[in-house]
Amino acid sequence: MSISEAFIAGGFGMYPTLIAGVALLVTSIRYASRPESRYVPLLLTLGLFTLFAGCLGFVSGVITLLRYYAEMKSGQEPIILYYGFQESLHNIALALLLTTMSTLAASVGAWRLARQAQAAAVPATLPAR
């Protein structure tokens, strides 16, 4: 299954997850290139928003699946449940992918910020001769 097929299979919940995840990724890359502590609250809220959007997409997909499954005739295969859950899980997978990539970028920024703080804390004194 290609990425575009997985996105389409995930349903409408993929759109808010993608928007939040891309905003998170852009902010994380910005933080990695120019680490400033003012970005941290934004990174946290966008990360949570991305994960919650993915979870909401999953839950709404399962609700839709169960509603249609309840309307099916009793002779049909229950395998439709497996396909429905698999499609709903695309929302979670996208959220986890975007937050993982963003966390890697944010980790670089946090490392750089820690090095900057350490360099500023070390006194720049030369030994007296």
Secondary structure by P-SEA (a helix, b strand, c coil): ccaaaaaaaaccaaaaaaaaaaaaaaaaaaaaacccccaaaaaaaaaaaaaaaaaaaaaaaaaaaaaaaaacccccccaaaaaaaaaaaaaaaaaaaaaaaaaaaaaaaaaaaaaaaaaaacccccccc
